[in-house]
């Protein structure tokens, strides 16, 4: 159980790293919305991004589970 949680954490870290290192659309959205709405925009953007990454990690984990449970 602990190993699988560590694997999920590692995969999510690797998936998130390029988005954190490279400035892009999320940074532009954060700047624009924080100028428009103030401080409250930050937590909403973080929540939306976290939910998107959670869905991606779940999809990847489910994909690897189905791939590993086959006869090959």
mmCIF file as Biopython writes it, N, C-alpha, C and O atoms, coordinates in Angstrom:
data_model
#
loop_
_atom_site.group_PDB
_atom_site.id
_atom_site.type_symbol
_atom_site.label_atom_id
_atom_site.label_alt_id
_atom_site.label_comp_id
_atom_site.label_asym_id
_atom_site.label_entity_id
_atom_site.label_seq_id
_atom_site.pdbx_PDB_ins_code
_atom_site.Cartn_x
_atom_site.Cartn_y
_atom_site.Cartn_z
_atom_site.occupancy
_atom_site.B_iso_or_equiv
_atom_site.auth_seq_id
_atom_site.auth_asym_id
_atom_site.pdbx_PDB_model_num
ATOM 1   N N  . UNK A ? 1  ? 0.825   -1.192  0.000   1.0 0.0 1  A 1 
ATOM 2   C CA . UNK A ? 1  ? 0.000   0.000   0.000   1.0 0.0 1  A 1 
ATOM 3   C C  . UNK A ? 1  ? 0.869   1.254   0.000   1.0 0.0 1  A 1 
ATOM 4   O O  . UNK A ? 1  ? 0.608   2.181   -0.768  1.0 0.0 1  A 1 
ATOM 5   N N  . UNK A ? 2  ? 1.890   1.300   0.842   1.0 0.0 2  A 1 
ATOM 6   C CA . UNK A ? 2  ? 2.750   2.483   0.913   1.0 0.0 2  A 1 
ATOM 7   C C  . UNK A ? 2  ? 3.522   2.652   -0.385  1.0 0.0 2  A 1 
ATOM 8   O O  . UNK A ? 2  ? 3.700   3.773   -0.860  1.0 0.0 2  A 1 
ATOM 9   N N  . UNK A ? 3  ? 3.976   1.558   -0.957  1.0 0.0 3  A 1 
ATOM 10  C CA . UNK A ? 3  ? 4.712   1.636   -2.213  1.0 0.0 3  A 1 
ATOM 11  C C  . UNK A ? 3  ? 3.821   2.174   -3.327  1.0 0.0 3  A 1 
ATOM 12  O O  . UNK A ? 3  ? 4.268   2.983   -4.140  1.0 0.0 3  A 1 
ATOM 13  N N  . UNK A ? 4  ? 2.585   1.741   -3.371  1.0 0.0 4  A 1 
ATOM 14  C CA . UNK A ? 4  ? 1.700   2.225   -4.424  1.0 0.0 4  A 1 
ATOM 15  C C  . UNK A ? 4  ? 1.374   3.708   -4.224  1.0 0.0 4  A 1 
ATOM 16  O O  . UNK A ? 4  ? 1.238   4.441   -5.204  1.0 0.0 4  A 1 
ATOM 17  N N  . UNK A ? 5  ? 1.247   4.157   -2.988  1.0 0.0 5  A 1 
ATOM 18  C CA . UNK A ? 5  ? 1.029   5.585   -2.737  1.0 0.0 5  A 1 
ATOM 19  C C  . UNK A ? 5  ? 2.253   6.391   -3.140  1.0 0.0 5  A 1 
ATOM 20  O O  . UNK A ? 5  ? 2.123   7.495   -3.669  1.0 0.0 5  A 1 
ATOM 21  N N  . UNK A ? 6  ? 3.432   5.854   -2.898  1.0 0.0 6  A 1 
ATOM 22  C CA . UNK A ? 6  ? 4.655   6.529   -3.315  1.0 0.0 6  A 1 
ATOM 23  C C  . UNK A ? 6  ? 4.735   6.594   -4.837  1.0 0.0 6  A 1 
ATOM 24  O O  . UNK A ? 6  ? 5.180   7.597   -5.395  1.0 0.0 6  A 1 
ATOM 25  N N  . UNK A ? 7  ? 4.309   5.535   -5.505  1.0 0.0 7  A 1 
ATOM 26  C CA . UNK A ? 7  ? 4.310   5.536   -6.970  1.0 0.0 7  A 1 
ATOM 27  C C  . UNK A ? 7  ? 3.335   6.565   -7.516  1.0 0.0 7  A 1 
ATOM 28  O O  . UNK A ? 7  ? 3.651   7.273   -8.472  1.0 0.0 7  A 1 
ATOM 29  N N  . UNK A ? 8  ? 2.164   6.655   -6.925  1.0 0.0 8  A 1 
ATOM 30  C CA . UNK A ? 8  ? 1.183   7.651   -7.355  1.0 0.0 8  A 1 
ATOM 31  C C  . UNK A ? 8  ? 1.734   9.055   -7.127  1.0 0.0 8  A 1 
ATOM 32  O O  . UNK A ? 8  ? 1.584   9.926   -7.984  1.0 0.0 8  A 1 
ATOM 33  N N  . UNK A ? 9  ? 2.361   9.279   -5.994  1.0 0.0 9  A 1 
ATOM 34  C CA . UNK A ? 9  ? 2.962   10.578  -5.718  1.0 0.0 9  A 1 
ATOM 35  C C  . UNK A ? 9  ? 4.066   10.914  -6.697  1.0 0.0 9  A 1 
ATOM 36  O O  . UNK A ? 9  ? 4.180   12.056  -7.142  1.0 0.0 9  A 1 
ATOM 37  N N  . UNK A ? 10 ? 4.880   9.926   -7.037  1.0 0.0 10 A 1 
ATOM 38  C CA . UNK A ? 10 ? 5.958   10.144  -7.999  1.0 0.0 10 A 1 
ATOM 39  C C  . UNK A ? 10 ? 5.437   10.458  -9.386  1.0 0.0 10 A 1 
ATOM 40  O O  . UNK A ? 10 ? 5.951   11.350  -10.061 1.0 0.0 10 A 1 
ATOM 41  N N  . UNK A ? 11 ? 4.421   9.732   -9.811  1.0 0.0 11 A 1 
ATOM 42  C CA . UNK A ? 11 ? 3.831   9.983   -11.131 1.0 0.0 11 A 1 
ATOM 43  C C  . UNK A ? 11 ? 3.206   11.367  -11.177 1.0 0.0 11 A 1 
ATOM 44  O O  . UNK A ? 11 ? 3.381   12.092  -12.157 1.0 0.0 11 A 1 
ATOM 45  N N  . UNK A ? 12 ? 2.484   11.742  -10.139 1.0 0.0 12 A 1 
ATOM 46  C CA . UNK A ? 12 ? 1.858   13.065  -10.140 1.0 0.0 12 A 1 
ATOM 47  C C  . UNK A ? 12 ? 2.917   14.170  -10.101 1.0 0.0 12 A 1 
ATOM 48  O O  . UNK A ? 12 ? 2.731   15.228  -10.703 1.0 0.0 12 A 1 
ATOM 49  N N  . UNK A ? 13 ? 4.013   13.933  -9.404  1.0 0.0 13 A 1 
ATOM 50  C CA . UNK A ? 13 ? 5.104   14.918  -9.377  1.0 0.0 13 A 1 
ATOM 51  C C  . UNK A ? 13 ? 5.702   15.099  -10.763 1.0 0.0 13 A 1 
ATOM 52  O O  . UNK A ? 13 ? 5.927   16.222  -11.212 1.0 0.0 13 A 1 
ATOM 53  N N  . UNK A ? 14 ? 5.957   13.980  -11.436 1.0 0.0 14 A 1 
ATOM 54  C CA . UNK A ? 14 ? 6.545   14.040  -12.776 1.0 0.0 14 A 1 
ATOM 55  C C  . UNK A ? 14 ? 5.589   14.707  -13.765 1.0 0.0 14 A 1 
ATOM 56  O O  . UNK A ? 14 ? 6.024   15.465  -14.632 1.0 0.0 14 A 1 
ATOM 57  N N  . UNK A ? 15 ? 4.284   14.428  -13.637 1.0 0.0 15 A 1 
ATOM 58  C CA . UNK A ? 15 ? 3.310   15.058  -14.526 1.0 0.0 15 A 1 
ATOM 59  C C  . UNK A ? 15 ? 3.189   16.555  -14.265 1.0 0.0 15 A 1 
ATOM 60  O O  . UNK A ? 15 ? 2.974   17.327  -15.199 1.0 0.0 15 A 1 
ATOM 61  N N  . UNK A ? 16 ? 3.321   16.968  -13.033 1.0 0.0 16 A 1 
ATOM 62  C CA . UNK A ? 16 ? 3.139   18.377  -12.689 1.0 0.0 16 A 1 
ATOM 63  C C  . UNK A ? 16 ? 4.388   19.215  -12.931 1.0 0.0 16 A 1 
ATOM 64  O O  . UNK A ? 16 ? 4.284   20.430  -13.103 1.0 0.0 16 A 1 
ATOM 65  N N  . UNK A ? 17 ? 5.546   18.604  -12.948 1.0 0.0 17 A 1 
ATOM 66  C CA . UNK A ? 17 ? 6.799   19.350  -13.023 1.0 0.0 17 A 1 
ATOM 67  C C  . UNK A ? 17 ? 6.911   20.263  -14.246 1.0 0.0 17 A 1 
ATOM 68  O O  . UNK A ? 17 ? 7.282   21.426  -14.083 1.0 0.0 17 A 1 
ATOM 69  N N  . UNK A ? 18 ? 6.614   19.803  -15.444 1.0 0.0 18 A 1 
ATOM 70  C CA . UNK A ? 18 ? 6.733   20.718  -16.592 1.0 0.0 18 A 1 
ATOM 71  C C  . UNK A ? 18 ? 5.815   21.931  -16.487 1.0 0.0 18 A 1 
ATOM 72  O O  . UNK A ? 18 ? 6.188   23.026  -16.909 1.0 0.0 18 A 1 
ATOM 73  N N  . UNK A ? 19 ? 4.635   21.752  -15.937 1.0 0.0 19 A 1 
ATOM 74  C CA . UNK A ? 19 ? 3.708   22.868  -15.773 1.0 0.0 19 A 1 
ATOM 75  C C  . UNK A ? 19 ? 4.179   23.881  -14.756 1.0 0.0 19 A 1 
ATOM 76  O O  . UNK A ? 19 ? 3.851   25.064  -14.853 1.0 0.0 19 A 1 
ATOM 77  N N  . UNK A ? 20 ? 4.937   23.430  -13.792 1.0 0.0 20 A 1 
ATOM 78  C CA . UNK A ? 20 ? 5.447   24.334  -12.761 1.0 0.0 20 A 1 
ATOM 79  C C  . UNK A ? 20 ? 6.679   25.078  -13.256 1.0 0.0 20 A 1 
ATOM 80  O O  . UNK A ? 20 ? 6.858   26.257  -12.952 1.0 0.0 20 A 1 
ATOM 81  N N  . UNK A ? 21 ? 7.515   24.406  -14.006 1.0 0.0 21 A 1 
ATOM 82  C CA . UNK A ? 21 ? 8.769   25.003  -14.453 1.0 0.0 21 A 1 
ATOM 83  C C  . UNK A ? 21 ? 8.540   26.015  -15.577 1.0 0.0 21 A 1 
ATOM 84  O O  . UNK A ? 21 ? 9.142   27.089  -15.578 1.0 0.0 21 A 1 
ATOM 85  N N  . UNK A ? 22 ? 7.678   25.677  -16.528 1.0 0.0 22 A 1 
ATOM 86  C CA . UNK A ? 22 ? 7.493   26.498  -17.711 1.0 0.0 22 A 1 
ATOM 87  C C  . UNK A ? 22 ? 6.328   27.461  -17.519 1.0 0.0 22 A 1 
ATOM 88  O O  . UNK A ? 22 ? 5.214   27.025  -17.230 1.0 0.0 22 A 1 
ATOM 89  N N  . UNK A ? 23 ? 6.564   28.765  -17.673 1.0 0.0 23 A 1 
ATOM 90  C CA . UNK A ? 23 ? 5.422   29.678  -17.623 1.0 0.0 23 A 1 
ATOM 91  C C  . UNK A ? 23 ? 4.553   29.470  -18.857 1.0 0.0 23 A 1 
ATOM 92  O O  . UNK A ? 23 ? 5.062   29.264  -19.959 1.0 0.0 23 A 1 
ATOM 93  N N  . UNK A ? 24 ? 3.266   29.526  -18.665 1.0 0.0 24 A 1 
ATOM 94  C CA . UNK A ? 24 ? 2.372   29.271  -19.789 1.0 0.0 24 A 1 
ATOM 95  C C  . UNK A ? 24 ? 0.974   29.778  -19.513 1.0 0.0 24 A 1 
ATOM 96  O O  . UNK A ? 24 ? 0.792   30.780  -18.822 1.0 0.0 24 A 1 
ATOM 97  N N  . UNK A ? 25 ? -0.015  29.084  -20.055 1.0 0.0 25 A 1 
ATOM 98  C CA . UNK A ? 25 ? -1.390  29.546  -19.951 1.0 0.0 25 A 1 
ATOM 99  C C  . UNK A ? 25 ? -1.901  29.655  -18.521 1.0 0.0 25 A 1 
ATOM 100 O O  . UNK A ? 25 ? -2.672  30.564  -18.212 1.0 0.0 25 A 1 
ATOM 101 N N  . UNK A ? 26 ? -1.486  28.748  -17.644 1.0 0.0 26 A 1 
ATOM 102 C CA . UNK A ? 26 ? -1.968  28.814  -16.265 1.0 0.0 26 A 1 
ATOM 103 C C  . UNK A ? 26 ? -1.430  30.049  -15.555 1.0 0.0 26 A 1 
ATOM 104 O O  . UNK A ? 26 ? -2.148  30.672  -14.773 1.0 0.0 26 A 1 
ATOM 105 N N  . UNK A ? 27 ? -0.190  30.409  -15.812 1.0 0.0 27 A 1 
ATOM 106 C CA . UNK A ? 27 ? 0.367   31.631  -15.237 1.0 0.0 27 A 1 
ATOM 107 C C  . UNK A ? 27 ? -0.369  32.852  -15.765 1.0 0.0 27 A 1 
ATOM 108 O O  . UNK A ? 27 ? -0.684  33.767  -15.004 1.0 0.0 27 A 1 
ATOM 109 N N  . UNK A ? 28 ? -0.644  32.871  -17.060 1.0 0.0 28 A 1 
ATOM 110 C CA . UNK A ? 28 ? -1.385  33.984  -17.658 1.0 0.0 28 A 1 
ATOM 111 C C  . UNK A ? 28 ? -2.782  34.094  -17.053 1.0 0.0 28 A 1 
ATOM 112 O O  . UNK A ? 28 ? -3.242  35.190  -16.732 1.0 0.0 28 A 1 
ATOM 113 N N  . UNK A ? 29 ? -3.448  32.958  -16.900 1.0 0.0 29 A 1 
ATOM 114 C CA . UNK A ? 29 ? -4.773  32.949  -16.285 1.0 0.0 29 A 1 
ATOM 115 C C  . UNK A ? 29 ? -4.713  33.446  -14.846 1.0 0.0 29 A 1 
ATOM 116 O O  . UNK A ? 29 ? -5.572  34.218  -14.420 1.0 0.0 29 A 1 
ATOM 117 N N  . UNK A ? 30 ? -3.715  33.013  -14.102 1.0 0.0 30 A 1 
ATOM 118 C CA . UNK A ? 30 ? -3.571  33.424  -12.706 1.0 0.0 30 A 1 
ATOM 119 C C  . UNK A ? 30 ? -3.369  34.931  -12.603 1.0 0.0 30 A 1 
ATOM 120 O O  . UNK A ? 30 ? -3.997  35.585  -11.770 1.0 0.0 30 A 1 
ATOM 121 N N  . UNK A ? 31 ? -2.512  35.478  -13.430 1.0 0.0 31 A 1 
ATOM 122 C CA . UNK A ? 31 ? -2.264  36.926  -13.387 1.0 0.0 31 A 1 
ATOM 123 C C  . UNK A ? 31 ? -3.519  37.691  -13.780 1.0 0.0 31 A 1 
ATOM 124 O O  . UNK A ? 31 ? -3.910  38.645  -13.108 1.0 0.0 31 A 1 
ATOM 125 N N  . UNK A ? 32 ? -4.149  37.266  -14.877 1.0 0.0 32 A 1 
ATOM 126 C CA . UNK A ? 32 ? -5.346  37.966  -15.351 1.0 0.0 32 A 1 
ATOM 127 C C  . UNK A ? 32 ? -6.474  37.929  -14.324 1.0 0.0 32 A 1 
ATOM 128 O O  . UNK A ? 32 ? -7.077  38.958  -14.018 1.0 0.0 32 A 1 
ATOM 129 N N  . UNK A ? 33 ? -6.755  36.746  -13.796 1.0 0.0 33 A 1 
ATOM 130 C CA . UNK A ? 33 ? -7.865  36.618  -12.856 1.0 0.0 33 A 1 
ATOM 131 C C  . UNK A ? 33 ? -7.570  37.279  -11.515 1.0 0.0 33 A 1 
ATOM 132 O O  . UNK A ? 33 ? -8.481  37.802  -10.874 1.0 0.0 33 A 1 
ATOM 133 N N  . UNK A ? 34 ? -6.322  37.264  -11.086 1.0 0.0 34 A 1 
ATOM 134 C CA . UNK A ? 34 ? -6.009  37.928  -9.816  1.0 0.0 34 A 1 
ATOM 135 C C  . UNK A ? 34 ? -6.120  39.444  -9.951  1.0 0.0 34 A 1 
ATOM 136 O O  . UNK A ? 34 ? -6.475  40.125  -8.989  1.0 0.0 34 A 1 
ATOM 137 N N  . UNK A ? 35 ? -5.821  39.979  -11.131 1.0 0.0 35 A 1 
ATOM 138 C CA . UNK A ? 35 ? -6.031  41.409  -11.352 1.0 0.0 35 A 1 
ATOM 139 C C  . UNK A ? 35 ? -7.519  41.740  -11.419 1.0 0.0 35 A 1 
ATOM 140 O O  . UNK A ? 35 ? -7.944  42.812  -10.988 1.0 0.0 35 A 1 
ATOM 141 N N  . UNK A ? 36 ? -8.293  40.828  -11.953 1.0 0.0 36 A 1 
ATOM 142 C CA . UNK A ? 36 ? -9.732  41.049  -12.103 1.0 0.0 36 A 1 
ATOM 143 C C  . UNK A ? 36 ? -10.499 40.825  -10.801 1.0 0.0 36 A 1 
ATOM 144 O O  . UNK A ? 36 ? -11.346 41.637  -10.429 1.0 0.0 36 A 1 
ATOM 145 N N  . UNK A ? 37 ? -10.200 39.714  -10.104 1.0 0.0 37 A 1 
ATOM 146 C CA . UNK A ? 37 ? -11.002 39.301  -8.949  1.0 0.0 37 A 1 
ATOM 147 C C  . UNK A ? 37 ? -10.288 39.426  -7.610  1.0 0.0 37 A 1 
ATOM 148 O O  . UNK A ? 37 ? -10.922 39.331  -6.559  1.0 0.0 37 A 1 
ATOM 149 N N  . UNK A ? 38 ? -9.004  39.635  -7.639  1.0 0.0 38 A 1 
ATOM 150 C CA . UNK A ? 38 ? -8.259  39.773  -6.388  1.0 0.0 38 A 1 
ATOM 151 C C  . UNK A ? 38 ? -7.755  38.429  -5.874  1.0 0.0 38 A 1 
ATOM 152 O O  . UNK A ? 38 ? -7.573  37.477  -6.633  1.0 0.0 38 A 1 
ATOM 153 N N  . UNK A ? 39 ? -7.536  38.384  -4.572  1.0 0.0 39 A 1 
ATOM 154 C CA . UNK A ? 39 ? -6.928  37.216  -3.926  1.0 0.0 39 A 1 
ATOM 155 C C  . UNK A ? 39 ? -7.721  35.938  -4.143  1.0 0.0 39 A 1 
ATOM 156 O O  . UNK A ? 39 ? -7.120  34.872  -4.279  1.0 0.0 39 A 1 
ATOM 157 N N  . UNK A ? 40 ? -9.036  36.002  -4.180  1.0 0.0 40 A 1 
ATOM 158 C CA . UNK A ? 40 ? -9.874  34.800  -4.228  1.0 0.0 40 A 1 
ATOM 159 C C  . UNK A ? 40 ? -9.639  33.985  -5.505  1.0 0.0 40 A 1 
ATOM 160 O O  . UNK A ? 40 ? -9.951  32.795  -5.531  1.0 0.0 40 A 1 
ATOM 161 N N  . UNK A ? 41 ? -9.107  34.588  -6.545  1.0 0.0 41 A 1 
ATOM 162 C CA . UNK A ? 41 ? -8.859  33.865  -7.794  1.0 0.0 41 A 1 
ATOM 163 C C  . UNK A ? 41 ? -7.803  32.775  -7.600  1.0 0.0 41 A 1 
ATOM 164 O O  . UNK A ? 41 ? -7.901  31.706  -8.203  1.0 0.0 41 A 1 
ATOM 165 N N  . UNK A ? 42 ? -6.814  33.032  -6.779  1.0 0.0 42 A 1 
ATOM 166 C CA . UNK A ? 42 ? -5.735  32.064  -6.569  1.0 0.0 42 A 1 
ATOM 167 C C  . UNK A ? 42 ? -6.207  30.714  -6.073  1.0 0.0 42 A 1 
ATOM 168 O O  . UNK A ? 42 ? -5.903  29.696  -6.694  1.0 0.0 42 A 1 
ATOM 169 N N  . UNK A ? 43 ? -6.954  30.673  -4.951  1.0 0.0 43 A 1 
ATOM 170 C CA . UNK A ? 43 ? -7.435  29.376  -4.471  1.0 0.0 43 A 1 
ATOM 171 C C  . UNK A ? 43 ? -8.326  28.636  -5.469  1.0 0.0 43 A 1 
ATOM 172 O O  . UNK A ? 43 ? -8.265  27.410  -5.562  1.0 0.0 43 A 1 
ATOM 173 N N  . UNK A ? 44 ? -9.152  29.371  -6.213  1.0 0.0 44 A 1 
ATOM 174 C CA . UNK A ? 44 ? -10.005 28.709  -7.203  1.0 0.0 44 A 1 
ATOM 175 C C  . UNK A ? 44 ? -9.182  28.107  -8.340  1.0 0.0 44 A 1 
ATOM 176 O O  . UNK A ? 44 ? -9.486  27.009  -8.808  1.0 0.0 44 A 1 
ATOM 177 N N  . UNK A ? 45 ? -8.162  28.801  -8.782  1.0 0.0 45 A 1 
ATOM 178 C CA . UNK A ? 45 ? -7.304  28.278  -9.849  1.0 0.0 45 A 1 
ATOM 179 C C  . UNK A ? 45 ? -6.535  27.059  -9.348  1.0 0.0 45 A 1 
ATOM 180 O O  . UNK A ? 45 ? -6.397  26.071  -10.070 1.0 0.0 45 A 1 
ATOM 181 N N  . UNK A ? 46 ? -6.038  27.124  -8.125  1.0 0.0 46 A 1 
ATOM 182 C CA . UNK A ? 46 ? -5.323  25.982  -7.549  1.0 0.0 46 A 1 
ATOM 183 C C  . UNK A ? 46 ? -6.241  24.775  -7.426  1.0 0.0 46 A 1 
ATOM 184 O O  . UNK A ? 46 ? -5.840  23.656  -7.745  1.0 0.0 46 A 1 
ATOM 185 N N  . UNK A ? 47 ? -7.461  24.991  -6.969  1.0 0.0 47 A 1 
ATOM 186 C CA . UNK A ? 47 ? -8.418  23.894  -6.822  1.0 0.0 47 A 1 
ATOM 187 C C  . UNK A ? 47 ? -8.744  23.257  -8.175  1.0 0.0 47 A 1 
ATOM 188 O O  . UNK A ? 47 ? -8.762  22.033  -8.298  1.0 0.0 47 A 1 
ATOM 189 N N  . UNK A ? 48 ? -8.998  24.080  -9.177  1.0 0.0 48 A 1 
ATOM 190 C CA . UNK A ? 48 ? -9.292  23.548  -10.507 1.0 0.0 48 A 1 
ATOM 191 C C  . UNK A ? 48 ? -8.131  22.767  -11.084 1.0 0.0 48 A 1 
ATOM 192 O O  . UNK A ? 48 ? -8.326  21.709  -11.681 1.0 0.0 48 A 1 
ATOM 193 N N  . UNK A ? 49 ? -6.926  23.281  -10.909 1.0 0.0 49 A 1 
ATOM 194 C CA . UNK A ? 49 ? -5.740  22.594  -11.417 1.0 0.0 49 A 1 
ATOM 195 C C  . UNK A ? 49 ? -5.515  21.275  -10.680 1.0 0.0 49 A 1 
ATOM 196 O O  . UNK A ? 49 ? -5.164  20.266  -11.293 1.0 0.0 49 A 1 
ATOM 197 N N  . UNK A ? 50 ? -5.716  21.287  -9.378  1.0 0.0 50 A 1 
ATOM 198 C CA . UNK A ? 50 ? -5.537  20.058  -8.595  1.0 0.0 50 A 1 
ATOM 199 C C  . UNK A ? 50 ? -6.559  18.995  -8.994  1.0 0.0 50 A 1 
ATOM 200 O O  . UNK A ? 50 ? -6.219  17.815  -9.080  1.0 0.0 50 A 1 
ATOM 201 N N  . UNK A ? 51 ? -7.794  19.398  -9.235  1.0 0.0 51 A 1 
ATOM 202 C CA . UNK A ? 51 ? -8.808  18.428  -9.665  1.0 0.0 51 A 1 
ATOM 203 C C  . UNK A ? 51 ? -8.466  17.828  -11.026 1.0 0.0 51 A 1 
ATOM 204 O O  . UNK A ? 51 ? -8.641  16.630  -11.246 1.0 0.0 51 A 1 
ATOM 205 N N  . UNK A ? 52 ? -7.985  18.656  -11.923 1.0 0.0 52 A 1 
ATOM 206 C CA . UNK A ? 52 ? -7.579  18.154  -13.238 1.0 0.0 52 A 1 
ATOM 207 C C  . UNK A ? 52 ? -6.440  17.148  -13.113 1.0 0.0 52 A 1 
ATOM 208 O O  . UNK A ? 52 ? -6.464  16.100  -13.757 1.0 0.0 52 A 1 
ATOM 209 N N  . UNK A ? 53 ? -5.452  17.457  -12.295 1.0 0.0 53 A 1 
ATOM 210 C CA . UNK A ? 53 ? -4.331  16.524  -12.120 1.0 0.0 53 A 1 
ATOM 211 C C  . UNK A ? 53 ? -4.772  15.240  -11.429 1.0 0.0 53 A 1 
ATOM 212 O O  . UNK A ? 53 ? -4.271  14.163  -11.750 1.0 0.0 53 A 1 
ATOM 213 N N  . UNK A ? 54 ? -5.700  15.343  -10.489 1.0 0.0 54 A 1 
ATOM 214 C CA . UNK A ? 54 ? -6.210  14.152  -9.825  1.0 0.0 54 A 1 
ATOM 215 C C  . UNK A ? 54 ? -6.881  13.226  -10.838 1.0 0.0 54 A 1 
ATOM 216 O O  . UNK A ? 54 ? -6.672  12.013  -10.806 1.0 0.0 54 A 1 
ATOM 217 N N  . UNK A ? 55 ? -7.677  13.788  -11.724 1.0 0.0 55 A 1 
ATOM 218 C CA . UNK A ? 55 ? -8.331  12.982  -12.760 1.0 0.0 55 A 1 
ATOM 219 C C  . UNK A ? 55 ? -7.280  12.321  -13.658 1.0 0.0 55 A 1 
ATOM 220 O O  . UNK A ? 55 ? -7.416  11.148  -14.005 1.0 0.0 55 A 1 
ATOM 221 N N  . UNK A ? 56 ? -6.244  13.059  -14.032 1.0 0.0 56 A 1 
ATOM 222 C CA . UNK A ? 56 ? -5.185  12.480  -14.869 1.0 0.0 56 A 1 
ATOM 223 C C  . UNK A ? 56 ? -4.455  11.341  -14.155 1.0 0.0 56 A 1 
ATOM 224 O O  . UNK A ? 56 ? -4.186  10.305  -14.763 1.0 0.0 56 A 1 
ATOM 225 N N  . UNK A ? 57 ? -4.137  11.519  -12.892 1.0 0.0 57 A 1 
ATOM 226 C CA . UNK A ? 57 ? -3.434  10.470  -12.137 1.0 0.0 57 A 1 
ATOM 227 C C  . UNK A ? 57 ? -4.321  9.233   -12.004 1.0 0.0 57 A 1 
ATOM 228 O O  . UNK A ? 57 ? -3.838  8.110   -12.152 1.0 0.0 57 A 1 
ATOM 229 N N  . UNK A ? 58 ? -5.598  9.422   -11.729 1.0 0.0 58 A 1 
ATOM 230 C CA . UNK A ? 58 ? -6.519  8.284   -11.613 1.0 0.0 58 A 1 
ATOM 231 C C  . UNK A ? 58 ? -6.604  7.549   -12.947 1.0 0.0 58 A 1 
ATOM 232 O O  . UNK A ? 58 ? -6.602  6.318   -12.982 1.0 0.0 58 A 1 
ATOM 233 N N  . UNK A ? 59 ? -6.679  8.300   -14.044 1.0 0.0 59 A 1 
ATOM 234 C CA . UNK A ? 59 ? -6.742  7.669   -15.370 1.0 0.0 59 A 1 
ATOM 235 C C  . UNK A ? 59 ? -5.472  6.883   -15.660 1.0 0.0 59 A 1 
ATOM 236 O O  . UNK A ? 59 ? -5.535  5.780   -16.204 1.0 0.0 59 A 1 
ATOM 237 N N  . UNK A ? 60 ? -4.330  7.435   -15.304 1.0 0.0 60 A 1 
ATOM 238 C CA . UNK A ? 60 ? -3.057  6.733   -15.548 1.0 0.0 60 A 1 
ATOM 239 C C  . UNK A ? 60 ? -2.962  5.480   -14.684 1.0 0.0 60 A 1 
ATOM 240 O O  . UNK A ? 60 ? -2.544  4.426   -15.164 1.0 0.0 60 A 1 
ATOM 241 N N  . UNK A ? 61 ? -3.344  5.587   -13.428 1.0 0.0 61 A 1 
ATOM 242 C CA . UNK A ? 61 ? -3.284  4.423   -12.537 1.0 0.0 61 A 1 
ATOM 243 C C  . UNK A ? 61 ? -4.244  3.341   -13.015 1.0 0.0 61 A 1 
ATOM 244 O O  . UNK A ? 61 ? -3.888  2.162   -13.021 1.0 0.0 61 A 1 
ATOM 245 N N  . UNK A ? 62 ? -5.449  3.721   -13.414 1.0 0.0 62 A 1 
ATOM 246 C CA . UNK A ? 62 ? -6.397  2.727   -13.925 1.0 0.0 62 A 1 
ATOM 247 C C  . UNK A ? 62 ? -5.899  2.106   -15.224 1.0 0.0 62 A 1 
ATOM 248 O O  . UNK A ? 62 ? -6.104  0.916   -15.462 1.0 0.0 62 A 1 
ATOM 249 N N  . UNK A ? 63 ? -5.259  2.887   -16.049 1.0 0.0 63 A 1 
ATOM 250 C CA . UNK A ? 63 ? -4.712  2.359   -17.300 1.0 0.0 63 A 1 
ATOM 251 C C  . UNK A ? 63 ? -3.591  1.359   -17.053 1.0 0.0 63 A 1 
ATOM 252 O O  . UNK A ? 63 ? -3.510  0.334   -17.730 1.0 0.0 63 A 1 
ATOM 253 N N  . UNK A ? 64 ? -2.726  1.654   -16.086 1.0 0.0 64 A 1 
ATOM 254 C CA . UNK A ? 64 ? -1.641  0.716   -15.798 1.0 0.0 64 A 1 
ATOM 255 C C  . UNK A ? 64 ? -2.154  -0.521  -15.089 1.0 0.0 64 A 1 
ATOM 256 O O  . UNK A ? 64 ? -1.594  -1.604  -15.258 1.0 0.0 64 A 1 
ATOM 257 N N  . UNK A ? 65 ? -3.214  -0.379  -14.295 1.0 0.0 65 A 1 
ATOM 258 C CA . UNK A ? 65 ? -3.785  -1.564  -13.647 1.0 0.0 65 A 1 
ATOM 259 C C  . UNK A ? 65 ? -4.365  -2.521  -14.686 1.0 0.0 65 A 1 
ATOM 260 O O  . UNK A ? 65 ? -4.131  -3.728  -14.627 1.0 0.0 65 A 1 
ATOM 261 N N  . UNK A ? 66 ? -5.121  -1.975  -15.634 1.0 0.0 66 A 1 
ATOM 262 C CA . UNK A ? 66 ? -5.720  -2.856  -16.638 1.0 0.0 66 A 1 
ATOM 263 C C  . UNK A ? 66 ? -4.651  -3.470  -17.542 1.0 0.0 66 A 1 
ATOM 264 O O  . UNK A ? 66 ? -4.815  -4.588  -18.032 1.0 0.0 66 A 1 
ATOM 265 N N  . UNK A ? 67 ? -3.587  -2.759  -17.756 1.0 0.0 67 A 1 
ATOM 266 C CA . UNK A ? 67 ? -2.487  -3.271  -18.581 1.0 0.0 67 A 1 
ATOM 267 C C  . UNK A ? 67 ? -1.726  -4.371  -17.844 1.0 0.0 67 A 1 
ATOM 268 O O  . UNK A ? 67 ? -1.278  -5.334  -18.467 1.0 0.0 67 A 1 
ATOM 269 N N  . UNK A ? 68 ? -1.578  -4.240  -16.544 1.0 0.0 68 A 1 
ATOM 270 C CA . UNK A ? 68 ? -0.842  -5.241  -15.774 1.0 0.0 68 A 1 
ATOM 271 C C  . UNK A ? 68 ? -1.658  -6.468  -15.447 1.0 0.0 68 A 1 
ATOM 272 O O  . UNK A ? 68 ? -1.087  -7.501  -15.100 1.0 0.0 68 A 1 
ATOM 273 N N  . UNK A ? 69 ? -2.984  -6.395  -15.546 1.0 0.0 69 A 1 
ATOM 274 C CA . UNK A ? 69 ? -3.808  -7.535  -15.183 1.0 0.0 69 A 1 
ATOM 275 C C  . UNK A ? 69 ? -4.042  -8.491  -16.361 1.0 0.0 69 A 1 
ATOM 276 O O  . UNK A ? 69 ? -4.661  -9.542  -16.193 1.0 0.0 69 A 1 
ATOM 277 N N  . UNK A ? 70 ? -3.551  -8.130  -17.541 1.0 0.0 70 A 1 
ATOM 278 C CA . UNK A ? 70 ? -3.741  -8.967  -18.730 1.0 0.0 70 A 1 
ATOM 279 C C  . UNK A ? 70 ? -2.816  -10.186 -18.719 1.0 0.0 70 A 1 
ATOM 280 O O  . UNK A ? 70 ? -1.957  -10.319 -17.848 1.0 0.0 70 A 1 
ATOM 281 N N  . UNK A ? 71 ? -3.007  -11.072 -19.702 1.0 0.0 71 A 1 
ATOM 282 C CA . UNK A ? 71 ? -2.202  -12.299 -19.752 1.0 0.0 71 A 1 
ATOM 283 C C  . UNK A ? 71 ? -0.766  -12.072 -20.186 1.0 0.0 71 A 1 
ATOM 284 O O  . UNK A ? 71 ? 0.059   -12.971 -20.022 1.0 0.0 71 A 1 
ATOM 285 N N  . UNK A ? 72 ? -0.430  -10.912 -20.730 1.0 0.0 72 A 1 
ATOM 286 C CA . UNK A ? 72 ? 0.930   -10.692 -21.228 1.0 0.0 72 A 1 
ATOM 287 C C  . UNK A ? 72 ? 1.710   -9.864  -20.269 1.0 0.0 72 A 1 
ATOM 288 O O  . UNK A ? 72 ? 2.881   -9.573  -20.515 1.0 0.0 72 A 1 
#
